[in-house]
């Protein structure tokens, strides 16, 4: 949960910084561009929070949080208790990580080259 969600925050933060930079280059009000860049930095900070804090405490959140649309209800043969199990294949899970990581990487490269 925490790793995938933090990637989304990183991508959104980079996009906000790039939008703020485009606003500054377009000659619009400087305050608006700086505010959007500042909120983009805050969004990246949220991504770091999700990555570090929630990943460290993921065992506590694992029982409370489930993306039910990606799980199947399975009965444990030994205990008979029902469990939600993620039945996604490894390639699908890899895509869910690869696309946001790639987008964040390309966004950071673009910021470094244009900034």
C-alpha positions, -999 to 999 in steps of 0.1 A, spaced: 0 0 0 25 26 11 50 21 -17 25 24 -45 6 53 -29 39 72 -23 48 69 -59 15 86 -69 23 115 -45 58 118 -60 44 120 -96 18 145 -86 44 167 -68 67 166 -98 38 176 -120 29 205 -98 65 218 -98 66 215 -136 33 234 -139 45 261 -116 77 264 -136 56 267 -168 35 294 -153 67 313 -143 81 310 -178 48 321 -194 51 355 -176 20 351 -155 20 363 -119 51 351 -101 32 345 -69 9 320 -85 38 300 -99 57 300 -66 26 289 -47 20 260 -71 57 250 -69 55 252 -31 25 230 -29 43 206 -53 71 204 -28 46 197 0 31 169 -21 65 153 -25 70 156 12 37 137 16 51 110 -7 82 107 16 59 105 46 39 76 30 71 59 19 89 61 52 63 61 80 37 39 65 62 14 51 78 11 85 44 6 102 28 -14 74 21 -44 96 -3 -23 117 -21 -9 87 -22 -43 68 -51 -56 88 -71 -23 85 -66 -15 48 -74 -37 19 -80 -28 -18 -110 -52 -20 -113 -49 -58 -80 -67 -62 -86 -94 -37 -104 -127 -35 -121 -142 -4 -104 -175 3 -111 -200 31 -80 -212 49 -81 -251 48 -65 -255 82 -84 -230 103 -115 -224 82 -111 -187 86 -118 -165 56 -90 -143 42 -87 -117 15 -59 -127 -8 -45 -106 -37 -47 -128 -68 -29 -104 -91 -1 -119 -112 35 -108 -109 35 -90 -142 5 -70 -132 21 -61 -99 53 -51 -117 34 -28 -140 17 -11 -111 52 -2 -98 70 4 -131 47 30 -146 48 54 -117 85 49 -111 91 56 -148 69 87 -148 86 101 -116 121 94 -131 112 111 -164 97 141 -145 128 145 -124 151 143 -154 129 169 -171 131 192 -141 169 188 -139 174 195 -176 151 225 -177 157 239 -143 
